[in-house]
Amino acid sequence: MTFSLIGRCARTGQFGAAATTSSLAVGARVHAVAPGVGAVLTQHRTDPRLGPRGIAL
């Protein structure tokens, strides 16, 4: 099971993201954050290209 959370600061507009799962080193695969754009979190077993694609959309 994977738990994911994205937050945005109302004052600064900055984004933050966190994820946890049973897979080791999941943080290298699931986070995609772009300043002034947004954040995307994919799930545990995923294609690492999906985060940047989500940001591009």
N, CA, C and O atoms as CSV, one atom per row, in Angstrom:
chain,resi,resn,atom,element,x,y,z
A,1,MET,N,N,0.842,-1.167,0.000
A,1,MET,CA,C,0.000,0.000,0.000
A,1,MET,C,C,0.892,1.235,0.000
A,1,MET,O,O,1.917,1.271,0.680
A,2,THR,N,N,0.494,2.245,-0.766
A,2,THR,CA,C,1.242,3.499,-0.861
A,2,THR,C,C,0.377,4.644,-0.371
A,2,THR,O,O,-0.806,4.728,-0.701
A,3,PHE,N,N,0.972,5.520,0.413
A,3,PHE,CA,C,0.298,6.728,0.871
A,3,PHE,C,C,1.031,7.918,0.277
A,3,PHE,O,O,2.258,7.994,0.355
A,4,SER,N,N,0.295,8.845,-0.312
A,4,SER,CA,C,0.888,10.014,-0.957
A,4,SER,C,C,0.175,11.276,-0.493
A,4,SER,O,O,-1.028,11.264,-0.233
A,5,LEU,N,N,0.930,12.366,-0.394
A,5,LEU,CA,C,0.366,13.638,0.064
A,5,LEU,C,C,1.054,14.775,-0.669
A,5,LEU,O,O,2.282,14.824,-0.741
A,6,ILE,N,N,0.259,15.694,-1.215
A,6,ILE,CA,C,0.775,16.922,-1.820
A,6,ILE,C,C,0.181,18.085,-1.049
A,6,ILE,O,O,-1.007,18.085,-0.724
A,7,GLY,N,N,1.016,19.079,-0.756
A,7,GLY,CA,C,0.540,20.267,-0.058
A,7,GLY,C,C,1.002,21.520,-0.780
A,7,GLY,O,O,2.044,21.525,-1.436
A,8,ARG,N,N,0.215,22.584,-0.652
A,8,ARG,CA,C,0.565,23.880,-1.228
A,8,ARG,C,C,0.390,24.947,-0.161
A,8,ARG,O,O,-0.652,25.013,0.491
A,9,CYS,N,N,1.400,25.776,0.015
A,9,CYS,CA,C,1.350,26.873,0.974
A,9,CYS,C,C,0.545,28.014,0.361
A,9,CYS,O,O,0.892,28.518,-0.708
A,10,ALA,N,N,-0.521,28.420,1.029
A,10,ALA,CA,C,-1.365,29.498,0.517
A,10,ALA,C,C,-0.628,30.835,0.477
A,10,ALA,O,O,-0.921,31.681,-0.368
A,11,ARG,N,N,0.310,31.025,1.371
A,11,ARG,CA,C,1.042,32.294,1.436
A,11,ARG,C,C,2.113,32.405,0.362
A,11,ARG,O,O,2.223,33.441,-0.294
A,12,THR,N,N,2.907,31.352,0.172
A,12,THR,CA,C,4.035,31.418,-0.763
A,12,THR,C,C,3.757,30.753,-2.108
A,12,THR,O,O,4.441,31.049,-3.088
A,13,GLY,N,N,2.771,29.865,-2.175
A,13,GLY,CA,C,2.490,29.128,-3.396
A,13,GLY,C,C,3.409,27.945,-3.625
A,13,GLY,O,O,3.310,27.276,-4.653
A,14,GLN,N,N,4.305,27.675,-2.679
A,14,GLN,CA,C,5.225,26.555,-2.833
A,14,GLN,C,C,4.507,25.224,-2.616
A,14,GLN,O,O,3.553,25.129,-1.844
A,15,PHE,N,N,4.993,24.202,-3.321
A,15,PHE,CA,C,4.439,22.857,-3.211
A,15,PHE,C,C,5.405,21.957,-2.460
A,15,PHE,O,O,6.619,22.160,-2.490
A,16,GLY,N,N,4.847,20.959,-1.785
A,16,GLY,CA,C,5.639,19.929,-1.138
A,16,GLY,C,C,4.951,18.596,-1.359
A,16,GLY,O,O,3.733,18.547,-1.534
A,17,ALA,N,N,5.712,17.525,-1.354
A,17,ALA,CA,C,5.148,16.207,-1.606
A,17,ALA,C,C,5.851,15.178,-0.733
A,17,ALA,O,O,7.042,15.296,-0.447
A,18,ALA,N,N,5.098,14.170,-0.314
A,18,ALA,CA,C,5.651,13.081,0.487
A,18,ALA,C,C,4.935,11.783,0.103
A,18,ALA,O,O,3.748,11.784,-0.222
A,19,ALA,N,N,5.677,10.687,0.149
A,19,ALA,CA,C,5.092,9.378,-0.136
A,19,ALA,C,C,5.788,8.334,0.713
A,19,ALA,O,O,6.970,8.461,1.034
A,20,THR,N,N,5.052,7.314,1.069
A,20,THR,CA,C,5.625,6.184,1.789
A,20,THR,C,C,4.984,4.902,1.264
A,20,THR,O,O,3.806,4.883,0.906
A,21,THR,N,N,5.768,3.845,1.225
A,21,THR,CA,C,5.277,2.556,0.741
A,21,THR,C,C,6.195,1.450,1.243
A,21,THR,O,O,7.180,1.719,1.930
A,22,SER,N,N,5.879,0.227,0.906
A,22,SER,CA,C,6.713,-0.896,1.333
A,22,SER,C,C,7.960,-1.047,0.459
A,22,SER,O,O,8.885,-1.769,0.829
A,23,SER,N,N,7.995,-0.386,-0.678
A,23,SER,CA,C,9.138,-0.473,-1.586
A,23,SER,C,C,10.255,0.460,-1.125
A,23,SER,O,O,9.997,1.615,-0.786
A,24,LEU,N,N,11.493,-0.032,-1.110
A,24,LEU,CA,C,12.631,0.796,-0.734
A,24,LEU,C,C,12.917,1.844,-1.802
A,24,LEU,O,O,12.743,1.582,-2.992
A,25,ALA,N,N,13.352,3.024,-1.385
A,25,ALA,CA,C,13.763,4.114,-2.274
A,25,ALA,C,C,12.654,4.585,-3.201
A,25,ALA,O,O,12.927,5.018,-4.321
A,26,VAL,N,N,11.422,4.507,-2.755
A,26,VAL,CA,C,10.302,4.920,-3.601
A,26,VAL,C,C,10.368,6.404,-3.934
A,26,VAL,O,O,9.855,6.817,-4.974
A,27,GLY,N,N,10.977,7.204,-3.093
A,27,GLY,CA,C,11.043,8.643,-3.325
A,27,GLY,C,C,11.742,9.014,-4.616
A,27,GLY,O,O,11.494,10.093,-5.155
A,28,ALA,N,N,12.586,8.176,-5.116
A,28,ALA,CA,C,13.271,8.456,-6.371
A,28,ALA,C,C,12.355,8.298,-7.573
A,28,ALA,O,O,12.688,8.762,-8.664
A,29,ARG,N,N,11.211,7.653,-7.396
A,29,ARG,CA,C,10.335,7.350,-8.531
A,29,ARG,C,C,9.022,8.102,-8.547
A,29,ARG,O,O,8.498,8.360,-9.631
A,30,VAL,N,N,8.464,8.468,-7.411
A,30,VAL,CA,C,7.075,8.914,-7.403
A,30,VAL,C,C,6.871,10.417,-7.385
A,30,VAL,O,O,5.785,10.876,-7.737
A,31,HIS,N,N,7.856,11.203,-6.994
A,31,HIS,CA,C,7.668,12.645,-6.864
A,31,HIS,C,C,8.038,13.388,-8.142
A,31,HIS,O,O,9.058,13.099,-8.767
A,32,ALA,N,N,7.209,14.337,-8.517
A,32,ALA,CA,C,7.537,15.286,-9.580
A,32,ALA,C,C,6.960,16.621,-9.130
A,32,ALA,O,O,5.743,16.767,-9.013
A,33,VAL,N,N,7.820,17.585,-8.880
A,33,VAL,CA,C,7.387,18.904,-8.406
A,33,VAL,C,C,8.070,19.963,-9.255
A,33,VAL,O,O,9.275,19.893,-9.497
A,34,ALA,N,N,7.294,20.950,-9.711
A,34,ALA,CA,C,7.846,22.038,-10.512
A,34,ALA,C,C,7.401,23.366,-9.912
A,34,ALA,O,O,6.201,23.605,-9.775
A,35,PRO,N,N,8.345,24.237,-9.550
A,35,PRO,CA,C,7.992,25.534,-8.963
A,35,PRO,C,C,7.082,26.343,-9.892
A,35,PRO,O,O,7.344,26.469,-11.088
A,36,GLY,N,N,6.024,26.880,-9.320
A,36,GLY,CA,C,5.087,27.686,-10.087
A,36,GLY,C,C,4.156,26.904,-10.980
A,36,GLY,O,O,3.316,27.490,-11.663
A,37,VAL,N,N,4.289,25.577,-10.990
A,37,VAL,CA,C,3.461,24.741,-11.859
A,37,VAL,C,C,2.575,23.822,-11.032
A,37,VAL,O,O,1.351,23.906,-11.121
A,38,GLY,N,N,3.175,22.942,-10.227
A,38,GLY,CA,C,2.405,22.009,-9.426
A,38,GLY,C,C,3.217,20.798,-9.023
A,38,GLY,O,O,4.445,20.791,-9.098
A,39,ALA,N,N,2.503,19.782,-8.598
A,39,ALA,CA,C,3.144,18.555,-8.136
A,39,ALA,C,C,2.313,17.352,-8.561
A,39,ALA,O,O,1.087,17.422,-8.657
A,40,VAL,N,N,3.008,16.250,-8.813
A,40,VAL,CA,C,2.364,14.991,-9.179
A,40,VAL,C,C,3.037,13.887,-8.377
A,40,VAL,O,O,4.262,13.855,-8.259
A,41,LEU,N,N,2.240,12.987,-7.829
A,41,LEU,CA,C,2.768,11.795,-7.161
A,41,LEU,C,C,2.170,10.578,-7.848
A,41,LEU,O,O,0.950,10.424,-7.899
A,42,THR,N,N,3.023,9.722,-8.371
A,42,THR,CA,C,2.555,8.468,-8.946
A,42,THR,C,C,2.604,7.415,-7.841
A,42,THR,O,O,2.946,7.733,-6.702
A,43,GLN,N,N,2.278,6.209,-8.150
A,43,GLN,CA,C,2.206,5.175,-7.124
A,43,GLN,C,C,3.430,4.276,-7.136
A,43,GLN,O,O,4.334,4.438,-7.955
A,44,HIS,N,N,3.440,3.336,-6.222
A,44,HIS,CA,C,4.556,2.447,-5.902
A,44,HIS,C,C,5.219,1.821,-7.131
A,44,HIS,O,O,6.417,2.014,-7.337
A,45,ARG,N,N,4.496,1.103,-7.924
A,45,ARG,CA,C,5.067,0.473,-9.129
A,45,ARG,C,C,4.611,1.288,-10.324
A,45,ARG,O,O,3.468,1.177,-10.768
A,46,THR,N,N,5.498,2.094,-10.830
A,46,THR,CA,C,5.092,3.040,-11.854
A,46,THR,C,C,6.186,3.264,-12.876
A,46,THR,O,O,7.346,2.912,-12.664
A,47,ASP,N,N,5.801,3.839,-13.956
A,47,ASP,CA,C,6.730,4.273,-14.992
A,47,ASP,C,C,7.277,5.634,-14.553
A,47,ASP,O,O,6.493,6.573,-14.412
A,48,PRO,N,N,8.577,5.781,-14.333
A,48,PRO,CA,C,9.121,7.039,-13.818
A,48,PRO,C,C,8.930,8.218,-14.774
A,48,PRO,O,O,9.146,9.362,-14.374
A,49,ARG,N,N,8.538,7.976,-16.002
A,49,ARG,CA,C,8.271,9.064,-16.945
A,49,ARG,C,C,6.922,9.723,-16.708
A,49,ARG,O,O,6.666,10.795,-17.256
A,50,LEU,N,N,6.045,9.111,-15.905
A,50,LEU,CA,C,4.702,9.654,-15.700
A,50,LEU,C,C,4.698,10.963,-14.920
A,50,LEU,O,O,3.877,11.835,-15.203
A,51,GLY,N,N,5.586,11.125,-13.952
A,51,GLY,CA,C,5.634,12.368,-13.172
A,51,GLY,C,C,5.913,13.579,-14.031
A,51,GLY,O,O,5.144,14.539,-13.983
A,52,PRO,N,N,6.991,13.582,-14.826
A,52,PRO,CA,C,7.253,14.714,-15.710
A,52,PRO,C,C,6.142,14.930,-16.743
A,52,PRO,O,O,5.843,16.068,-17.103
A,53,ARG,N,N,5.538,13.854,-17.213
A,53,ARG,CA,C,4.414,14.008,-18.156
A,53,ARG,C,C,3.229,14.693,-17.480
A,53,ARG,O,O,2.576,15.549,-18.077
A,54,GLY,N,N,2.958,14.315,-16.243
A,54,GLY,CA,C,1.876,14.959,-15.496
A,54,GLY,C,C,2.140,16.438,-15.274
A,54,GLY,O,O,1.226,17.251,-15.408
A,55,ILE,N,N,3.367,16.802,-14.938
A,55,ILE,CA,C,3.731,18.205,-14.768
A,55,ILE,C,C,3.554,18.956,-16.078
A,55,ILE,O,O,3.077,20.090,-16.078
A,56,ALA,N,N,3.929,18.346,-17.187
A,56,ALA,CA,C,3.801,18.997,-18.493
A,56,ALA,C,C,2.353,19.284,-18.851
A,56,ALA,O,O,2.063,20.260,-19.544
A,57,LEU,N,N,1.440,18.438,-18.381
A,57,LEU,CA,C,0.015,18.662,-18.676
A,57,LEU,C,C,-0.511,19.840,-17.899
A,57,LEU,O,O,-1.688,20.181,-18.017
